[in-house]
């Protein structure tokens, strides 16, 4: 039995969906532990491309149970549509289970999200967060304020109506809310259809652990967007860290065997917020074009830049990564050299190696100091064919040096490398004990 946690190690969009789908081949349960319809996990299957927003990646594999866990905020109307779309395409192969404790994200929250972001922009154009306007923040706020509705409530019409009336009473300042009666009716109808899938999930997973089943916890967003430990206030409203995955699933920390950090060979960010290694020139445009860097949920262009080892060290410490999965190395193929940020130079003359300043304004002043590593060849079909046949032995030597440098700087071994979007375009390097890699980790330095 193995319990694995998959965590994004950057600002999101690291191809966590691809990695989770790959690892789901060995899992019985795949659990999405946080977030909601603001996240889009893009998975390239032989049958075509799939973007999952609220369903766990396990639903795409026969014999796997995909759990939308208690830490999520689920939009029941679009959740049902997502299930129907997969069914129509013949891709809903696994079982779907929805936690009765997950909170319901409502059209009310979507309206409020847009209104709040516009309010910020009117007061200060630089204060807008660039949210997806999917209602995530307001839904989590209502959960914390204990005004929220949970998925179990949707199966009890009288209780649903009562709690919806209370929720509306807290939002008299928000303009343009949908009529309460219409929403109550629609939620009751959707809740009735989703009822067969809604059940307690923590006991399901505890039983699975007892029976020796493999469980994979799937993160959404990423560590640097954590509401407490990310680049606040330019963050999401939940905890997309390894600790958050435990709260969002009900699995105790003593049962976790591996924590896998997923990162791109470069870096991207969607929306506002500090991004020290952002490249706004031609090279950044190259990354955007070749990497196809557009948001899976919003379609917005992603900001692009270079691998930031300062933030990766921080994310590694925060999450306790036992191994890393590096994706999209093919995007950098053909470059003469690959810039990698190894430290920051601050205005006061100090150096930062592995600390995320608590104030985002301080991070915007950081000047990245780059090490330029030799590039590697393009990933032609012949190279990919060799990788499928020979495995890690076929990786270019300069790419191996890049991966070794990541391990040297973080103390965490690289175990998987993604060199394309397809399921079969991942190579396993083998497992090096994390303790062995961590002996190379420098003392904590600010």
C-alpha positions, 0 to 999 in steps of 0.5 A: 500500500502506498499513499502518494501526494502530488503537489505543484511546486511553482505558480501552477500549470506545471502539468500536474494533470499529466503526472497524476494521470500517469501515476494513476495507473498504479492507484485504486483511488485518486483524490482531488483535495482542494480548489474547484472549477478554477483549476483545469487539468489537461490530459492528452489521451489517445482518444483526444484531449481532456480538461478536468475541472472538478473530477479527479484524474482517476475517472479516466482509467478503468478500475480507479475511483476518482474522489472529489474530496472534502477540501474542494468547493464544487459547482454542482451544475458544472460538475454534472455537465463535466460528468455528462461530457465525459460520458458522451465521449466514452471517457468516464471509465472509472468510478466517481465519488463526491464527498458529502463534506465538500462545499457547494460553490454557487452562482451567487459566489461567481457573481460576488467574485467578479464584483469584488475584483472590480471593486478592488480595481476601482479603488486601485488598478494594481490591487486586482488579483486577476482571479478566474472569477469562478467564485472560489474565494467567496465560496471558501469565505462562506465555508469559513464563516459557516454560511456555506452549503455542503454537497450533502445539503443538496439532497435535502430540499428543505434544509437546502432552502433554509440555508440558501435563504441565510446565505442570501441574507449575508449578501444584500450588498452584492448586485445581480444575484440570481433569484433565490427561488430559481436557484433553489429549484435548480440545485434541488434538481441537480442534487437529486441527480448527483445524490448517488455519487455523494457519500462520506469519503474519509471512511472510504479512504481509511478502509482502502488504507486498511485493505492495502490499496494504493491512494494518490492525492491530487493537488490543484493550483500550487504551493506558491499560491497557498493562502498562507504560504504563497505570494499573498494576496496574489494567491488562491483561497485554499491550501494546495500544499502537502499539508492541505492535501491531508486536510482536504482528504481526511488521510492522517500524515502518518499514512503518507509515503511519498510527496511528489513535487511537480515543476516545469523546466521553466516557469509560468504564472497566470494573473497578477502577482510577483514573478522574479524570473519572468521574461517579457522579451522575445525569449519569454514569447518563445516559451509561450509559443512553443509551450502552448502557454494558455490557461486551461480554464480561462484561456488567458496567456500565461506569463513565462520565465525561467526556472527559479531554484530559490522558490523551488527550495522554499516549496521543497522545504514547505512540502517535504518533497521526497521526489520531483517530476520535471515536465516540458523539458522538450519545450527548451530543446534546441536552446544553446543555454538554459538560464536557471535562477540560483539566488536573489540579489536584494536592494539592500545588498543581501542575498536570498537563497530559499526564503519567500518574503512574507510581503509580495512587494519585497519579492517584486524587488528581487533581482534574479542571479542566473546560472546558464546551463548548457542546452540540450537537443530538440526532442525529435520523434526519433529521440522520443522513440528511443526514450520509449524503448531505452528509458532514461538511458536515452536522455541527452547528457546536458539534460541529465546535467540540468536535472542533476543541478535541480537535485543538487540545489534542492536536495530532492531527487528527480524521479520522472521527466515529461518530454511531451504531452502524451501519456507515453511521453514520460520517463522514469529515472528510478528512485534515489533515496530522498535522505541521500539527496538531502545530504547535499542540501545547504544550511537554511540561509536567508 
